[in-house]
Amino acid sequence: MKLIVAYIQPYKLNDVKEALVNEGVAKMSVTNSLGCGAQQGYHESYRGVKFDVNLLKKIRIEVAVSEPFVEKTIDAIVNSARTGNIGDGKIFVTDLIDCIRIRTGERGNNAIG
């Protein structure tokens, strides 16, 4: 089992969700986040005062998958979120030691579904 965490551009969320569903991955958590990376933000001026905006809006997607779905999930995210521009995002893949479904007490791959 793996936990896949992806940071993507907000306007790509629907494309990524659709790509994941097409690969049979429909369960995910989505949160708004702020971050900076290679984009390094931008400069803005408000009422004559200049300031840096270096925390940009991103979407964080978390998906727990069993081994047969790991590469499908990664490929779906990459192919649907990629624009070729700086700021497309990152994907992190970590081992998932256990998963427990609270309602039934199921563990492991059975809990992921």
C-alpha positions as MATLAB code, in Angstrom:
seq = 'MKLIVAYIQPYKLNDVKEALVNEGVAKMSVTNSLGCGAQQGYHESYRGVKFDVNLLKKIRIEVAVSEPFVEKTIDAIVNSARTGNIGDGKIFVTDLIDCIRIRTGERGNNAIG';
ca = [
       0.000    0.000    0.000;
       1.174    3.515   -0.793;
       0.060    7.011    0.100;
       0.335    9.326   -2.882;
       0.331   13.050   -2.150;
       0.212   15.431   -5.103;
       0.374   19.216   -5.201;
      -1.178   20.604   -8.379;
      -2.450   23.845   -9.887;
      -6.025   24.588   -8.710;
      -7.426   24.849  -12.241;
      -6.217   21.292  -13.001;
      -8.247   19.636  -10.223;
     -11.185   18.569  -12.408;
      -8.834   17.127  -15.033;
      -6.965   15.134  -12.387;
     -10.161   13.864  -10.748;
     -11.503   12.726  -14.116;
      -8.228   10.985  -14.999;
      -8.165    9.179  -11.648;
     -11.768    8.001  -12.007;
     -10.938    6.692  -15.485;
      -8.184    4.579  -13.885;
     -10.536    3.220  -11.218;
      -9.320    5.499   -8.425;
     -12.312    7.373   -7.024;
     -11.401    7.794   -3.344;
      -9.253   10.785   -2.479;
      -8.877   13.697   -0.103;
      -8.537   17.191   -1.534;
      -7.456   20.291    0.382;
      -6.447   23.824   -0.502;
      -2.862   24.673    0.346;
      -0.295   27.412   -0.060;
       3.274   26.804   -1.114;
       6.278   27.942   -3.045;
       8.831   26.209   -5.170;
      10.564   26.982   -8.433;
       7.949   29.651   -9.234;
       9.217   31.757   -6.321;
       6.061   33.855   -6.326;
       5.566   37.248   -7.887;
       5.714   40.974   -7.058;
       2.598   43.017   -6.523;
       1.762   46.598   -5.636;
      -1.166   47.817   -3.561;
      -1.720   51.561   -3.093;
       1.876   52.246   -4.014;
       3.340   49.683   -1.617;
       5.285   46.903   -3.314;
       5.367   43.445   -1.764;
       6.260   39.863   -2.655;
       3.670   37.122   -2.881;
       5.666   33.921   -2.502;
       3.024   31.529   -1.194;
       0.910   30.489   -4.156;
      -2.406   28.637   -4.156;
      -2.123   24.896   -4.775;
      -4.360   21.876   -4.365;
      -3.191   18.914   -2.268;
      -4.578   15.530   -3.283;
      -4.044   12.482   -1.090;
      -4.782    9.008   -2.426;
      -4.184    5.703   -0.637;
      -3.842    2.838   -3.109;
      -2.874   -0.820   -3.190;
       0.199   -1.868   -5.184;
      -1.570   -2.579   -8.518;
      -2.851    1.027   -8.615;
       0.355    2.904   -7.731;
       1.733    3.494  -11.239;
      -1.747    4.001  -12.742;
      -2.435    6.698  -10.161;
       0.901    8.455  -10.665;
       0.562    8.377  -14.462;
      -3.008    9.707  -14.314;
      -1.952   12.651  -12.126;
       1.139   13.484  -14.187;
      -0.630   13.293  -17.535;
      -3.649   15.337  -16.445;
      -1.826   17.988  -14.360;
       1.131   18.656  -16.661;
       1.211   21.920  -18.589;
       4.957   22.019  -19.161;
       5.311   25.226  -17.164;
       7.044   25.869  -13.870;
       4.598   25.304  -11.034;
       2.867   22.176  -12.366;
       3.435   20.549   -8.984;
       4.991   17.579   -7.255;
       4.017   14.027   -6.315;
       5.267   12.276   -3.191;
       4.880    8.530   -2.704;
       5.314    6.966    0.728;
       4.779    3.516    2.158;
       1.476    3.135    3.949;
       1.965    0.827    6.914;
      -1.690    0.252    7.660;
      -5.176    1.464    6.889;
      -8.225    0.872    9.080;
     -11.826    1.386    8.011;
     -13.485    2.789   11.130;
     -16.998    1.537   10.331;
     -16.088   -2.145    9.907;
     -12.641   -2.490   11.465;
     -11.220   -3.837    8.181;
      -7.487   -3.404    7.775;
      -4.974   -3.136    4.942;
      -6.015   -3.452    1.293;
      -9.579   -4.378    2.314;
      -9.914   -1.040    4.103;
      -8.607    0.948    1.133;
     -11.253   -0.536   -1.168;
];
